[in-house]
Amino acid sequence: MTRIEGLGPIGISLNIAPDETHLGEAARLESLGYSAIWLAGGQIDSLDRISAVVRATESIPVATGIIPVDVYDADAVARLHADLQVTAPGRFVVGLGGPQIPRPLRALNAYLDRLDRADPPVPTARRILAALGPRKLELARERAAGAVLLLVTPEYTAEARRILGPDATLIVSLMTVLDTDAARSRDTAGVPLRFLSGVGGYAANFARMGFTADDISGLSNRLVDDLVAWGDADAIVARVHSHLAAGADHVVVSELGDRPGEVAGQLAGLLPLRARDGLGATGRH
């Protein structure tokens, strides 16, 4: 198993704007010291979006969370990786996920086979798989540098670490709401949760983590509070550290709500953003 090199403990999600104002925000996030910028797959309407963020920044890794394999052809992803290796070597982390079809593991394996056969191939050490259930985690261990998890508890992070083993890269994407009002924060978190609970294996993984059918269908306070970090900056920092302590190598902070950029600014002075700033709670970096 080859781990992803150069990835510090804390990354930040970047929302893509149609008018490309996000490119200036990408440069700001790099200046704040975050160790990676993550682009949400649902917002990647063209692979050129990835190249543009790389060009708008200087040295920060740019990762996709995730490129849906049923939307973008493996050969196109391999060409993008090869091009960026020439202009910005080592900066593109190829995050892959899906597809949302029956027998997804067969399709995902076939996609990875094509990345292996590309000229040049996309190395295992530069690709990460979205994974929740045990079988996808095992695939991420065997055919990628590791896995990225979304909407999990720290306890599940520890279970994912057990499945992946000590040598794979484990990334947790953490949704956050910078708001101390409980009702308002839960309403904000409920928007993506309501959608994602009906997509693919999310509901199944909620049940795997011990949430009841009523918790899932009604988006109970317990479910929202356990899966989304809300409150002041200290509360969000505490949740980040709980995932690092449970075995995550890298936590991606994803901001929800109508105050974009505020979480990133407040957390920048409270977290060890790059490896040189100090070890994460696991001491793994």
Backbone hydrogen bonds, N-H to C=O, Kabsch-Sander energy under -0.5 kcal/mol:
donor,donor_aa,acceptor,acceptor_aa,energy
3,R,1,M,-0.5
5,E,3,R,-0.5
7,L,4,I,-0.6
8,G,6,G,-0.7
10,I,273,L,-1.1
11,G,251,V,-2.6
12,I,36,A,-2.2
13,S,253,V,-2.6
14,L,38,W,-3.0
20,E,17,A,-2.2
23,L,20,E,-1.5
24,G,21,T,-0.7
25,E,21,T,-1.3
26,A,22,H,-2.4
27,A,23,L,-1.6
28,R,24,G,-1.8
29,L,25,E,-2.7
30,E,26,A,-2.1
31,S,27,A,-2.0
32,L,28,R,-1.6
33,G,29,L,-0.7
33,G,30,E,-1.1
34,Y,29,L,-1.4
35,S,10,I,-2.6
35,S,273,L,-0.5
37,I,61,P,-2.4
38,W,12,I,-2.6
39,L,63,A,-2.4
40,A,14,L,-0.7
40,A,38,W,-0.5
41,G,65,G,-0.7
43,Q,40,A,-1.5
44,I,41,G,-1.3
45,D,43,Q,-1.5
49,R,46,S,-1.7
50,I,47,L,-1.1
51,S,47,L,-1.1
52,A,48,D,-2.3
53,V,49,R,-1.7
54,V,50,I,-2.1
55,R,51,S,-2.5
56,A,52,A,-1.7
57,T,53,V,-0.6
57,T,54,V,-1.0
62,V,91,R,-3.5
63,A,37,I,-3.1
64,T,93,V,-1.4
65,G,39,L,-3.3
67,I,95,G,-3.2
69,V,97,G,-2.4
71,V,68,P,-1.8
72,Y,68,P,-1.9
77,V,73,D,-2.0
78,A,74,A,-2.5
79,R,75,D,-2.2
80,L,76,A,-2.2
81,H,77,V,-2.5
82,A,78,A,-2.5
83,D,79,R,-2.7
84,L,80,L,-2.5
85,Q,81,H,-1.9
86,V,82,A,-1.0
86,V,83,D,-0.6
87,T,83,D,-1.8
88,A,84,L,-3.3
91,R,88,A,-1.7
93,V,62,V,-2.4
93,V,91,R,-0.6
94,V,92,F,-0.6
94,V,126,R,-3.0
95,G,93,V,-1.2
96,L,94,V,-0.5
96,L,128,I,-2.8
97,G,67,I,-1.8
101,I,99,P,-1.7
106,R,103,R,-0.5
107,A,103,R,-1.2
108,L,104,P,-2.7
109,N,105,L,-2.5
110,A,106,R,-2.1
111,Y,107,A,-2.1
112,L,108,L,-2.4
113,D,109,N,-2.3
114,R,110,A,-1.7
115,L,111,Y,-1.8
116,D,112,L,-2.1
117,R,113,D,-1.8
118,A,114,R,-0.9
122,V,115,L,-1.7
126,R,123,P,-1.9
127,R,124,T,-1.5
128,I,94,V,-2.3
129,L,146,G,-2.0
130,A,96,L,-2.9
131,A,148,V,-2.0
137,L,133,G,-2.1
138,E,134,P,-2.3
139,L,135,R,-1.9
140,A,136,K,-2.6
141,R,137,L,-2.0
142,E,138,E,-2.0
143,R,139,L,-2.9
144,A,140,A,-1.2
145,A,124,T,-0.6
145,A,127,R,-2.9
147,A,169,T,-1.8
148,V,129,L,-2.1
149,L,171,I,-3.0
151,L,173,S,-0.9
157,T,153,T,-2.0
158,A,154,P,-2.0
159,E,155,E,-1.5
160,A,156,Y,-2.9
161,R,157,T,-2.3
162,R,158,A,-1.8
163,I,159,E,-2.0
164,L,160,A,-2.9
165,G,161,R,-2.2
168,A,165,G,-0.6
169,T,145,A,-3.2
171,I,147,A,-2.7
171,I,169,T,-0.5
172,V,250,H,-2.3
173,S,149,L,-3.5
174,L,172,V,-0.7
174,L,252,V,-3.3
175,M,173,S,-0.6
176,T,254,S,-2.7
177,V,229,A,-2.3
178,L,256,L,-0.5
179,D,177,V,-1.7
179,D,231,G,-0.8
182,A,180,T,-0.7
185,S,181,D,-2.6
186,R,182,A,-2.6
187,D,183,A,-2.1
188,T,184,R,-2.2
189,A,185,S,-2.7
190,G,186,R,-1.9
191,V,187,D,-0.7
191,V,188,T,-0.9
193,L,189,A,-1.7
194,R,190,G,-2.6
195,F,191,V,-1.2
196,L,192,P,-3.0
197,S,193,L,-2.3
198,G,195,F,-1.5
199,V,196,L,-1.9
202,Y,199,V,-2.0
205,N,201,G,-2.3
206,F,202,Y,-2.5
207,A,203,A,-2.2
208,R,204,A,-2.0
209,M,205,N,-1.7
210,G,207,A,-1.7
211,F,206,F,-2.2
216,I,212,T,-2.2
217,S,213,A,-2.9
218,G,214,D,-2.3
219,L,215,D,-0.6
219,L,216,I,-0.5
220,S,215,D,-1.9
224,V,220,S,-2.5
225,D,221,N,-3.0
226,D,222,R,-2.0
227,L,223,L,-1.7
228,V,224,V,-2.4
229,A,175,M,-2.4
230,W,228,V,-0.7
231,G,177,V,-1.7
236,I,232,D,-1.9
237,V,233,A,-2.6
238,A,234,D,-2.2
239,R,235,A,-1.7
240,V,236,I,-2.3
241,H,237,V,-2.5
242,S,238,A,-1.6
243,H,239,R,-1.6
244,L,240,V,-2.0
245,A,241,H,-2.7
246,A,242,S,-1.2
247,G,244,L,-1.2
248,A,243,H,-2.4
249,D,170,L,-2.9
250,H,170,L,-1.4
251,V,9,P,-2.8
252,V,172,V,-3.0
253,V,11,G,-2.5
253,V,251,V,-0.6
254,S,174,L,-2.9
254,S,252,V,-0.6
255,E,253,V,-0.5
256,L,176,T,-2.5
262,E,259,R,-1.9
265,G,261,G,-1.9
266,Q,262,E,-2.3
267,L,263,V,-2.7
268,A,264,A,-1.3
269,G,266,Q,-0.5
270,L,267,L,-2.1
271,L,267,L,-1.3
273,L,271,L,-1.4
277,D,274,R,-1.6
278,G,275,A,-1.2
283,G,280,G,-1.3
